[in-house]
Amino acid sequence: MGICSYSKTYSLKSTLLGLVISREKSLFKVHYSAVSALLLEDDMLNYIPMSESDIFGKASKPINPKKRGLFPFVVTVFKTLNWELTKDTSFSNAVSCHGFPHSINAFRIIIHAFALAGLQIEVQFLLRDIISYYKKLDLDVSELHSTLLSSLQHSHKAISAIVINILIKVFAENKMLENASDVFLQAKKFGSEPNILSCNFLLKCSLEANQLEFARRLFKELKDSGPSPNVCTYTIMMNYYCKGHIGQNIDILQATGFLEEMEMKGIGPTIVTYGAYIRGLCGAGYVEFALGFIQNLRIRNRHLNSYSYNAIIHGFCQKGEPYEALKLLQYMRNHGPSPDVYSYNILIDGFCKNGDIEKALNLIEEMVHYNVKLKPSLVTYSSLFSGLCKHGLIYVCLDMFRNLGASGYKYDVTSYNILMDGFVLQGDMESASEVVCEMTRNGLVPNTFSFGRLIYGFCKRGLLDKALEVLSIMLQFGVPPTTITCNVIADEYFRGHFMEALKFINEMQNFGIMPDSYTYNVVIKWLCKGKKSDKAWEVLPIMIKNNVFPGVVHYSTIIDGFAKQSNPTKALLFYAKMLKGGILPSVVTYTILIKIFSQRNNMHEAYNLFKEMTEKGLIPDKITYSCIIDGFCRAENMKRAWALYKEMLQGGQSPNVVTYTCLIGGFCKLKRIDMANLLMGEMKRNNVTPDRLTYTALISGYQRLGCNDKAQDLFDEMKEKGISPDHITYAALGQAGPWFGCQTLFGGNDVMRTKW
């Protein structure tokens, strides 16, 4: 630059500085050196040649940076802090008109001007605009921090601190955590420490993004070198551990550690801190401990809000103990804080789920009388509607629904869905359909649940045509069906229209509904039911081709198919193939295999599989126990069968009618009628109703002992209970059933005996 040019530039700068300082003297006085640094930038001033009239333009219209260049725009903004002019000039437009280097320098000066004036919201807007540009073009933002602060690193810490803190926040809200961390670390090197507010915001954003390791490093850095964590910092960390996130359970020990550390450092927890901790305790199942914790806080005069109490009320309701929750609500009424609508809503929902509808109704009445502000909300009544419907009181629910509507309540889609689902559960599909129609007449659009439950209801009752009609209406409304809904329809299709079902599955792909694991299992299940297990086997390669990988459910279904086709060899071969593919058997798989060996009287192999299952940590269910008990009863090894029955009881499994019938039949074969009667009595005490096979086994036992009168008494009891005997029952009694006409069972011809 020549001497003449330099003189002119210096004069220009001095004039401009004088105007700016005289206009905003009180605002900029203490930052004179900062203003000089911002304006004494040769690259900016030499970019566009201009006269003094360009700078102090006489035109009354705002300067358009696209037409007149960046420098007049920067000067105007600097002189006037005109935000309307600034916000209409995006960084991307500036770059397209004037190039990146000049645009970033211009925006840097504007950012510093607004920062100098303490206009932090405006600074945040501008930084967002710049970072948005960087992200859109996937540019490296690592140098942005030093670029923005290049002239202020040492002498203008006030402006630097504002820009640093806002830059951290903007990076954090854009999930650019590493970039925010770089700003945090570089700022310390420049001697300008970020404030704890921006650090807390970064910490919060990192945890919301489930970046726990990043948050731990930042938290440690704050504790080691500052800025020192405050109560908000600890509360953010505690809230994360008390909520539980994806792949992270509630860690109440870690949360307790934070609480102890705060008290040790003299940082007093706030109501929010205590609320997060109490919610964490309840979420982890320590509801009684949470209640004791609150009582301890009250003794120490640490007052809490209803949020903390509501967490405990919810905890007791989740445990199925609404009356314990009710005690706490009564305590709140007497001692404070006053229960709010949520307190009552949680408790009403708890009583409804527990089946105590009357108590829920009493609480609603209490809400109205206790406090006018506690008017029951739509959520309150929705819980009540749900409880009434689940307990079969759909018409009581309907009456209440109509009465509340008449009194001014405006129902939403959720309310209508609860009523509609109640009719579906009752099997009243006509009324369920009418509810959905009423919903549309009232200007509400049925959602996926509305249509999905109607389709489910029609399919469950075998009304496939009606289900398809609902699906058509659903598509007309622009509500896409879910994979679950399509699977329900496909399952019903398969009952009698196999090829149409496959066609339907293909058509659904046009709506973006791809077959999932369940869809393929439906296909496999119906092939196996149709005694086409070999064809079911061929479905597996198709699954893999469509990136749906077969699991233990699919293999187990095919193994069961072969077993029911009386083809145990293929079932076992397929089981070997499953193991070779690295798929571990489930309880269902083992149960199927145990049943196969039990029916072949190979109890040695069946019991080995049973032991193998338990050794692998799989817990046998009542079906598994019933299968192996049945096998030992067939083999007349009642000692082992009885031992397994006792083991079943000790493991908390309740025997069902099949289990009891197997044991009764086994003991009757050995003429141990005393044990059979013992089990029959136990069945009745445990409210397990004997069926036809149970009575038949016991009748057969008495017949073996020659106790014909006892056998006849049981036969009469059976008919009195409405259990119809079949030809096997009559045979056990030594009589000819109605099916044999005048022939006696053992006196008829060979053909008749063969039929039987």
C-alpha positions in Angstrom: 0.0 0.0 0.0 1.3 3.4 -1.0 1.8 6.3 1.4 -1.1 8.3 -0.1 -3.4 5.4 0.2 -2.4 4.8 3.8 -3.0 8.4 4.7 -6.4 8.4 3.1 -7.3 5.1 4.9 -6.1 6.4 8.3 -8.2 9.6 7.9 -11.2 7.5 6.9 -10.8 5.3 10.0 -10.5 8.2 12.3 -13.6 9.9 11.0 -15.6 6.7 11.2 -14.4 6.1 14.8 -15.3 9.5 15.8 -18.8 9.1 14.5 -19.4 5.7 16.1 -18.1 6.8 19.5 -20.0 10.1 19.5 -23.2 8.3 18.6 -22.9 5.5 21.2 -20.5 7.1 23.6 -21.8 5.5 26.8 -22.0 2.1 25.2 -18.6 1.9 23.5 -16.5 4.2 25.6 -14.7 1.4 27.6 -14.2 -0.6 24.4 -12.4 2.0 22.3 -9.4 -0.3 21.6 -11.7 -3.1 20.6 -13.5 -0.9 18.1 -10.2 0.2 16.6 -9.1 -3.4 16.3 -12.3 -4.3 14.5 -12.0 -1.5 12.0 -8.3 -1.3 11.4 -8.3 -4.3 9.1 -6.5 -3.5 5.8 -7.9 -6.5 3.9 -11.5 -5.3 4.7 -10.9 -1.7 3.9 -9.0 -2.3 0.7 -11.5 -4.8 -0.7 -13.7 -2.2 -2.5 -12.4 1.3 -3.5 -14.9 3.9 -2.4 -15.3 7.6 -1.6 -16.3 9.1 1.7 -19.8 9.6 0.3 -20.0 5.8 -0.1 -19.4 5.4 3.6 -21.6 8.2 4.9 -24.1 7.6 2.0 -26.7 10.4 1.6 -29.3 8.0 0.3 -32.1 7.3 2.8 -32.7 3.7 1.6 -30.8 0.9 3.5 -27.7 -0.3 1.8 -28.1 -3.6 0.0 -24.8 -5.5 0.4 -25.5 -7.5 -2.8 -25.4 -4.3 -4.9 -23.1 -1.9 -3.0 -20.4 -4.3 -1.5 -19.9 -5.6 2.0 -18.0 -2.7 3.5 -20.9 -0.1 3.4 -23.1 -2.9 4.9 -20.7 -3.6 7.7 -20.3 0.1 8.5 -24.1 0.7 8.5 -24.7 -2.2 10.8 -21.8 -1.1 13.0 -23.1 2.5 13.3 -26.8 1.6 13.8 -26.8 -2.0 15.1 -29.7 -2.3 12.7 -30.9 -5.9 13.3 -33.6 -5.8 10.6 -30.9 -5.1 8.0 -28.6 -7.8 9.5 -31.0 -10.7 9.8 -32.1 -10.3 6.1 -28.5 -10.9 4.9 -27.7 -14.5 5.2 -24.1 -15.7 5.3 -24.6 -18.0 2.3 -25.9 -15.1 0.2 -22.9 -13.0 1.2 -20.5 -15.8 0.2 -22.2 -16.3 -3.2 -21.9 -12.5 -3.9 -18.6 -11.6 -2.4 -16.6 -14.8 -1.7 -15.9 -16.6 1.5 -12.8 -14.8 2.9 -14.4 -11.3 2.7 -17.8 -12.6 4.0 -16.3 -14.3 7.0 -14.3 -11.2 7.9 -17.4 -9.0 7.5 -19.6 -11.3 9.7 -16.8 -11.5 12.2 -16.8 -7.7 12.6 -20.6 -7.6 12.9 -20.6 -10.4 15.5 -18.1 -8.5 17.6 -20.1 -5.3 17.2 -23.3 -7.0 18.6 -21.2 -8.8 21.3 -19.7 -5.4 22.3 -23.3 -4.1 22.7 -24.3 -7.1 24.8 -26.8 -8.3 22.2 -26.2 -12.0 22.8 -29.3 -13.3 21.0 -28.3 -11.5 17.8 -24.8 -13.0 18.1 -26.3 -16.5 18.5 -28.4 -16.0 15.4 -25.4 -14.9 13.3 -23.2 -17.8 14.6 -26.0 -20.3 13.8 -26.2 -18.9 10.3 -22.5 -19.4 9.7 -22.3 -22.9 11.2 -25.4 -23.9 9.2 -23.5 -22.9 6.1 -20.5 -24.9 7.2 -22.7 -28.0 7.9 -24.6 -27.7 4.6 -21.4 -27.8 2.6 -19.6 -30.2 5.0 -16.8 -27.8 5.6 -14.1 -28.1 8.3 -15.2 -25.9 11.2 -12.1 -26.6 13.3 -10.6 -23.2 12.4 -13.8 -21.2 12.8 -13.1 -20.4 16.5 -9.6 -18.9 15.8 -11.0 -17.0 12.8 -13.8 -15.4 14.8 -11.4 -14.4 17.6 -8.2 -13.7 15.6 -8.0 -10.0 16.7 -9.3 -10.4 20.2 -7.4 -13.3 21.7 -5.3 -11.3 24.1 -6.7 -7.8 24.6 -10.4 -8.1 24.3 -11.5 -10.8 26.7 -15.0 -9.4 27.3 -16.0 -9.7 23.7 -14.0 -13.0 23.3 -15.8 -14.6 26.3 -19.3 -13.7 24.8 -18.4 -15.2 21.4 -16.8 -18.3 23.0 -19.8 -19.0 25.2 -22.3 -18.6 22.4 -20.2 -20.6 20.0 -20.1 -23.5 22.5 -23.9 -23.3 22.7 -24.4 -23.2 19.0 -22.1 -26.2 18.4 -23.8 -28.1 21.2 -27.3 -27.5 19.9 -26.2 -28.8 16.5 -24.8 -31.9 18.1 -21.2 -30.9 17.1 -19.9 -31.9 20.5 -16.3 -32.3 19.6 -16.2 -28.9 18.0 -17.7 -27.4 21.1 -15.1 -29.2 23.1 -12.3 -27.8 20.9 -13.7 -24.2 21.6 -13.8 -25.0 25.3 -10.1 -26.2 25.4 -8.8 -23.5 23.0 -10.5 -20.8 25.1 -8.6 -21.9 28.1 -5.3 -21.7 26.2 -6.2 -18.1 25.2 -6.9 -17.3 28.9 -10.6 -16.8 28.4 -12.4 -19.4 30.4 -16.0 -20.2 29.3 -18.7 -19.6 31.9 -20.4 -22.5 33.6 -23.7 -21.8 31.9 -22.4 -22.6 28.4 -20.6 -25.7 29.9 -23.8 -26.9 31.5 -25.6 -26.5 28.2 -22.9 -28.6 26.4 -23.1 -31.2 29.1 -26.9 -31.4 28.8 -26.8 -31.7 25.0 -24.1 -34.4 25.2 -26.3 -36.5 27.6 -29.4 -35.9 25.5 -27.4 -37.4 22.6 -26.5 -40.3 24.9 -22.8 -39.5 24.6 -22.0 -40.5 28.1 -18.3 -40.8 27.8 -18.0 -37.3 26.3 -20.1 -36.0 29.2 -17.9 -37.8 31.8 -14.8 -36.3 30.3 -16.3 -32.8 30.3 -17.6 -33.2 33.9 -14.1 -34.3 35.0 -12.5 -31.4 33.2 -14.8 -29.0 35.0 -14.0 -30.5 38.4 -10.2 -30.5 37.7 -9.6 -27.2 36.0 -12.9 -25.2 36.0 -15.2 -23.5 35.7 -16.3 -25.2 38.9 -19.5 -27.3 38.6 -22.5 -25.7 40.2 -25.8 -27.2 41.4 -27.2 -27.2 37.8 -24.1 -29.2 36.6 -24.7 -31.9 39.2 -28.4 -31.9 38.6 -27.9 -32.5 34.8 -25.6 -35.5 35.6 -27.9 -36.9 38.2 -31.0 -36.5 36.0 -29.3 -38.6 33.3 -28.4 -41.5 35.7 -31.9 -41.3 37.3 -33.8 -41.4 34.0 -32.1 -44.3 32.2 -31.5 -44.1 28.5 -30.9 -46.4 25.5 -28.5 -49.1 26.7 -28.3 -47.5 30.1 -30.4 -48.5 33.1 -31.1 -46.3 36.1 -27.9 -46.1 38.1 -29.1 -45.0 41.5 -25.7 -45.7 43.1 -24.0 -43.2 40.8 -26.8 -40.7 41.4 -26.4 -41.1 45.2 -22.7 -40.5 44.7 -23.4 -37.1 43.1 -25.7 -36.2 45.9 -23.1 -37.0 48.5 -20.4 -35.1 46.5 -22.6 -32.0 46.4 -23.1 -32.0 50.1 -19.4 -32.6 50.7 -18.6 -29.5 48.6 -21.3 -27.4 50.2 -23.4 -27.2 47.0 -27.0 -27.2 48.2 -29.3 -29.4 46.1 -32.4 -27.7 44.7 -36.0 -28.9 44.5 -35.2 -30.0 40.9 -32.1 -32.0 42.1 -34.1 -33.8 44.8 -37.0 -34.4 42.3 -34.7 -36.1 39.8 -33.2 -38.2 42.6 -36.6 -39.3 44.0 -37.8 -40.1 40.5 -34.7 -42.2 40.0 -35.3 -44.1 43.3 -38.8 -44.9 42.3 -37.8 -45.9 38.7 -35.3 -48.3 40.2 -37.9 -49.9 42.4 -36.9 -48.3 45.7 -40.3 -46.6 46.4 -40.2 -47.2 50.2 -36.7 -45.7 50.4 -37.8 -42.7 48.4 -40.7 -42.2 50.8 -38.3 -42.4 53.8 -36.0 -39.9 51.9 -38.8 -37.4 51.6 -39.7 -37.7 55.2 -36.1 -37.1 56.2 -36.0 -34.0 54.0 -39.1 -32.7 55.7 -37.5 -33.1 59.2 -34.5 -31.1 57.8 -37.0 -28.4 56.6 -36.1 -29.1 52.9 -39.4 -28.4 51.2 -40.3 -30.2 48.0 -42.9 -29.7 45.3 -45.7 -32.0 44.2 -43.4 -33.4 41.4 -41.4 -35.4 43.9 -44.4 -36.7 45.7 -46.0 -37.6 42.4 -43.0 -39.8 41.5 -43.6 -41.9 44.7 -47.4 -42.0 44.1 -46.6 -43.4 40.6 -44.0 -45.8 42.0 -46.6 -47.3 44.4 -49.2 -47.6 41.6 -46.6 -49.3 39.4 -46.1 -51.9 42.1 -49.9 -52.5 42.3 -50.2 -50.8 45.7 -52.5 -47.8 45.0 -53.7 -47.7 48.7 -50.1 -46.9 49.8 -50.1 -44.1 47.2 -53.4 -42.9 48.6 -51.9 -42.5 52.0 -49.2 -40.2 50.6 -51.9 -38.2 48.8 -53.7 -37.7 52.1 -50.5 -36.7 53.7 -50.0 -34.1 51.0 -53.4 -32.7 51.6 -52.8 -32.3 55.3 -49.2 -31.2 55.3 -48.4 -29.9 51.8 -47.5 -29.5 49.1 -51.0 -29.6 47.8 -51.8 -32.4 45.4 -52.2 -31.3 41.8 -54.1 -32.7 38.9 -51.2 -35.1 38.1 -51.3 -36.5 41.6 -54.9 -37.5 41.2 -54.5 -38.6 37.6 -51.7 -41.0 38.5 -53.7 -42.4 41.5 -56.9 -42.7 39.5 -55.1 -44.6 36.8 -53.5 -46.8 39.4 -56.9 -47.8 40.9 -58.4 -48.4 37.5 -55.5 -50.7 36.5 -56.0 -52.5 39.8 -59.6 -53.0 39.1 -60.9 -50.7 41.8 -63.2 -48.6 39.6 -65.3 -47.4 42.6 -62.3 -45.9 44.4 -61.3 -44.2 41.1 -64.8 -42.6 40.9 -64.6 -41.5 44.5 -61.3 -39.7 43.8 -62.8 -37.9 40.8 -65.6 -36.6 43.1 -63.0 -35.6 45.7 -61.0 -33.6 43.1 -64.1 -31.5 42.3 -65.0 -30.9 46.0 -61.5 -30.5 47.4 -60.3 -27.7 45.1 -62.0 -25.9 42.2 -58.6 -25.8 40.5 -58.4 -29.6 40.5 -61.1 -30.0 37.9 -60.7 -33.5 36.4 -58.9 -33.3 33.0 -59.5 -35.3 29.9 -56.5 -37.5 30.9 -58.3 -38.2 34.2 -61.4 -39.5 32.5 -59.4 -41.3 29.9 -57.8 -43.4 32.7 -61.3 -44.1 34.1 -62.7 -45.0 30.6 -59.8 -47.4 30.1 -60.3 -49.1 33.4 -64.1 -49.5 32.8 -63.5 -51.0 29.4 -60.8 -53.5 30.5 -63.2 -54.8 33.2 -66.1 -55.3 30.8 -68.1 -52.2 31.9 -68.2 -50.8 28.4 -71.8 -49.6 28.6 -71.1 -47.8 31.9 -68.2 -46.1 30.1 -70.4 -45.2 27.2 -73.0 -43.5 29.5 -70.3 -41.5 31.3 -68.7 -40.6 27.9 -72.0 -39.2 26.6 -72.7 -37.3 29.9 -69.3 -35.7 29.9 -69.6 -34.7 26.3 -73.0 -33.1 27.0 -71.3 -31.1 29.9 -68.8 -29.5 27.6 -65.8 -31.8 27.4 -64.3 -32.0 23.9 -63.0 -35.5 23.3 -59.8 -36.1 21.4 -58.8 -39.1 19.3 -57.3 -40.9 22.3 -60.6 -40.8 24.2 -62.5 -42.1 21.3 -59.9 -44.9 20.8 -60.3 -46.1 24.4 -64.1 -46.3 23.9 -63.7 -48.0 20.5 -61.2 -50.5 21.9 -63.6 -51.3 24.7 -66.2 -52.4 22.1 -63.6 -54.4 20.3 -62.7 -56.3 23.5 -66.4 -57.0 24.0 -66.7 -58.2 20.4 -69.3 -55.5 19.5 -67.7 -54.5 16.2 -70.8 -52.6 15.1 -70.5 -50.2 18.0 -66.7 -50.0 17.6 -67.2 -49.0 14.0 -69.9 -46.4 15.0 -67.4 -44.8 17.4 -64.9 -44.3 14.7 -67.5 -42.8 12.4 -68.6 -40.4 15.2 -64.9 -39.4 15.6 -64.8 -38.4 11.9 -68.1 -36.5 12.1 -66.6 -34.5 14.9 -63.7 -33.4 12.7 -61.2 -35.8 14.1 -59.0 -38.0 11.9 -58.8 -41.6 13.1 -55.1 -42.6 13.6 -53.2 -45.9 13.1 -54.4 -47.3 16.4 -58.1 -46.6 15.5 -58.0 -48.4 12.2 -55.6 -51.1 13.4 -57.8 -52.1 16.4 -60.9 -52.3 14.1 -59.0 -54.5 11.7 -57.8 -56.7 14.5 -61.3 -57.0 15.9 -62.8 -58.1 12.6 -59.9 -60.5 11.9 -60.3 -62.1 15.3 -63.9 -62.9 14.5 -63.1 -64.2 11.1 -64.6 -61.2 9.2 -61.8 -60.8 6.7 -64.0 -58.8 4.2 -64.8 -56.2 6.9 -61.1 -56.0 7.8 -60.2 -55.3 4.2 -62.9 -52.7 3.9 -61.5 -50.9 6.9 -58.0 -51.1 5.4 -59.3 -49.5 2.2 -60.9 -46.6 4.2 -57.6 -46.3 6.1 -55.7 -45.8 2.9 -58.3 -43.3 1.6 -57.7 -41.2 4.8 -54.0 -41.3 4.1 -53.2 -43.2 7.3 -50.5 -45.8 6.4 -51.0 -49.3 7.9 -48.3 -50.6 10.2 -46.5 -53.9 9.6 -48.4 -55.3 12.6 -51.8 -54.5 11.1 -50.8 -56.1 7.8 -49.5 -59.2 9.7 -52.9 -59.5 11.4 -54.7 -59.5 8.0 -52.2 -61.9 6.4 -52.7 -64.3 9.4 -56.4 -64.3 8.8 -55.9 -64.7 5.0 -53.8 -67.8 5.6 -56.7 -69.6 7.3 -58.4 -70.4 4.0 -56.8 -68.4 1.2 -53.1 -69.2 1.2 -52.2 -67.8 -2.2 -54.3 -64.7 -1.6 -52.3 -64.1 1.6 -49.0 -64.3 -0.3 -50.4 -61.8 -2.9 -51.6 -59.5 -0.1 -48.1 -59.5 1.5 -46.6 -58.5 -1.9 -49.2 -55.8 -2.5 -48.4 -54.2 0.9 -44.8 -53.7 -0.2 -46.2 -51.0 -2.6 -47.1 -49.0 0.5 -43.6 -49.4 1.9 -44.7 -52.2 4.3 -41.9 -54.8 4.1 -42.4 -58.3 5.5 -40.7 -58.6 8.9 -39.7 -61.5 11.1 -43.3 -62.0 12.3 -44.7 -61.9 8.7 -42.4 -64.7 7.6 -43.2 -66.7 10.8 -46.9 -66.5 9.9 -46.1 -68.0 6.5 -44.0 -70.7 8.1 -46.7 -71.4 10.7 -49.4 -71.9 8.1 -47.3 -74.1 5.9 -46.5 -76.3 8.9 -50.2 -76.4 9.8 -50.9 -77.5 6.2 -48.4 -80.3 6.7 -45.9 -78.6 4.4 -43.0 -78.3 6.7 -40.6 -79.0 3.8 -42.0 -75.9 2.0 -41.7 -73.9 5.3 -38.0 -74.8 5.2 -37.7 -73.1 1.8 -38.9 -69.8 3.3 -35.6 -69.3 5.2 -33.4 -68.5 2.2 -36.1 -66.0 1.0 -35.9 -64.3 4.4 -32.1 -64.0 4.2 -32.3 -62.6 0.7 -34.6 -59.8 2.0 -32.3 -59.0 4.9 -34.6 -60.6 7.5 -32.5 -63.2 9.4 -34.2 -66.3 10.7 -34.2 -66.7 14.5 -35.0 -69.4 17.0 -38.8 -68.8 16.6 -38.7 -69.7 12.9 -36.6 -72.8 13.5 -38.8 -73.9 16.4 -42.0 -73.5 14.4 -40.5 -75.8 11.6 -39.2 -78.3 14.1 -42.7 -78.4 15.7 -44.2 -78.8 12.2 -42.1 -81.9 11.5 -42.9 -83.3 15.0 -46.7 -82.9 14.4 -46.3 -84.6 11.0 -44.9 -87.6 12.9 -41.5 -87.0 11.3 -39.2 -86.8 14.3 -36.1 -87.6 12.2 -36.5 -84.5 10.1 -37.3 -82.5 13.3 -34.0 -83.5 14.9 -32.1 -83.0 11.6 -33.5 -79.4 11.5 -32.5 -78.9 15.1 -29.0 -79.9 14.3 -29.0 -77.4 11.3 -30.2 -74.7 13.7 -27.3 -75.4 16.1 -24.8 -75.4 13.3 -26.1 -72.0 12.2 -25.2 -70.6 15.7 -28.8 -70.2 16.8 -29.3 -71.1 20.5 -32.5 -73.1 21.4 -35.2 -71.4 23.5 -37.5 -72.9 26.2 -40.0 -73.5 23.4 -37.4 -75.4 21.3 -36.5 -77.6 24.2 -40.1 -78.2 25.0 -40.8 -79.4 21.5 -37.8 -81.8 21.6 -38.7 -83.1 25.0 -42.2 -83.8 23.8 -40.8 -85.7 20.7 -38.7 -88.0 22.9 -41.4 -88.4 25.5 -43.9 -89.6 22.9 -41.3 -92.1 21.6 -40.8 -93.4 25.2 -37.1 -92.2 25.1 -37.2 -90.7 28.6 -33.4 -90.8 29.0 -32.9 -88.4 26.1 -35.9 -86.3 27.1 -34.6 -85.8 30.6 -31.0 -85.1 29.3 -32.5 -82.3 27.2 -34.5 -81.0 30.3 -31.3 -80.9 32.4 -29.3 -79.3 29.5 -32.0 -76.5 29.3 -31.8 -75.7 33.1 -28.0 -75.8 33.1 -28.0 -73.1 30.3 -30.0 -70.9 32.6 -33.3 -71.4 30.8 -36.3 -71.7 33.2 -38.8 -74.4 32.2 -42.4 -73.2 32.1 -45.6 -75.2 33.0 -45.8 -76.6 29.4 -42.2 -77.9 29.6 -42.9 -79.5 33.0 -46.2 -81.0 31.7 -44.5 -82.5 28.7 -41.8 -84.3 30.7 -44.1 -85.3 33.5 -46.5 -86.8 30.9 -43.5 -88.8 29.4 -42.6 -90.3 32.8 -46.3 -91.0 33.5 -46.5 -92.9 30.2 -43.4 -94.8 31.2 -45.1 -95.5 34.6 -42.1 -93.9 36.4 -44.3 -92.1 38.9 -41.4 -91.5 41.3 -39.6 -89.3 38.7 -42.9 -87.7 37.6 -43.8 -86.8 41.2 -40.3 -85.4 41.9 -40.6 -83.1 38.8 -44.1 -82.0 40.0 -42.6 -81.0 43.4 -39.8 -79.2 41.6 -42.3 -77.4 39.5 -44.2 -76.1 42.6 -40.9 -75.0 44.3 -40.0 -73.1 41.2 -43.2 -71.0 41.4 -44.8 -72.7 38.4 -48.6 -73.3 38.8 -49.7 -76.7 37.4 -52.5 -76.5 34.8 -55.2 -79.0 34.0 -52.9 -80.9 31.7 -50.2 -81.4 34.4 -52.8 -82.7 36.9 -54.5 -85.0 34.3 -51.1 -86.6 33.4 -50.3 -87.3 37.0 -53.9 -88.6 37.8 -53.7 -90.9 34.8 -50.3 -92.1 35.8 -51.3 -92.9 39.4 -54.5 -94.6 38.2 -52.5 -96.9 35.9 -50.6 -98.1 39.0 -53.9 -98.4 41.0 -52.8 -95.5 43.3 -56.3 -94.1 43.5 -55.4 -92.3 46.8 -52.8 -90.2 45.0 -55.2 -89.5 42.2 -57.9 -88.3 44.6 -55.3 -86.2 46.4 -54.4 -84.4 43.2 -58.1 -84.0 42.2 -58.8 -82.3 45.6 -55.7 -80.1 45.0 -57.0 -79.1 41.6 -60.3 -77.9 43.1 -58.5 -76.0 45.9 -56.3 -74.2 43.3 -59.3 -73.3 41.1 -58.1 -75.5 38.2 -61.2 -77.0 36.6 -61.0 -80.7 35.7 -61.9 -81.4 32.1 -63.2 -84.5 30.3 -59.8 -86.2 30.1 -59.3 -85.7 33.9 -62.6 -87.3 34.8 -62.0 -90.1 32.2 -58.6 -90.9 33.8 -60.1 -91.1 37.3 -63.1 -93.1 36.1 -60.7 -95.5 34.5 -58.8 -95.8 37.8 -61.9 -96.7 39.8 -62.9 -99.2 37.1 -59.5 -100.9 37.4 -60.1 -101.3 41.1 -63.7 -102.6 40.5 -65.2 -99.6 42.2 -68.0 -99.3 39.7 -70.3 -97.2 41.9 -67.5 -94.6 42.5 -66.8 -94.5 38.7 -70.5 -94.0 38.0 -70.7 -91.1 40.6 -67.8 -89.4 38.9 -69.5 -89.9 35.6 -72.7 -88.2 36.9 -70.7 -85.4 38.5 -69.0 -84.8 35.2 -72.3 -84.4 33.3 -73.8 -82.2 36.1 -70.9 -79.8 35.5 -71.7 -79.6 31.9 -68.7 -81.6 30.7 -69.8 -83.9 27.8 -68.4 -87.4 27.9 -67.0 -88.8 24.7 -66.7 -92.4 23.5 -63.4 -92.8 25.4 -65.2 -91.8 28.7 -67.9 -94.4 28.0 -65.3 -97.0 27.2 -63.5 -96.3 30.5 -66.9 -96.7 32.3 -67.4 -100.0 30.4 -70.4 -98.8 28.6 -71.3 -98.2 25.0 -71.6 -94.5 24.2 -74.3 -93.0 22.0 -72.0 -93.2 19.0 -72.1 -97.1 19.1 -75.8 -97.4 18.9 -76.9 -100.8 20.3 -73.5 -102.3 20.1 -71.5 -102.8 23.2 -67.9 -101.5 23.0 -66.2 -104.8 23.3 -69.1 -106.9 21.9 -69.2 -105.3 18.5 -67.6 -106.5 15.3 -64.0 -105.9 14.4 -64.8 -103.1 12.0 -66.5 -101.1 14.8 -63.6 -101.7 17.1 -61.2 -100.6 14.5 -63.1 -97.4 14.0 -63.0 -96.7 17.7 
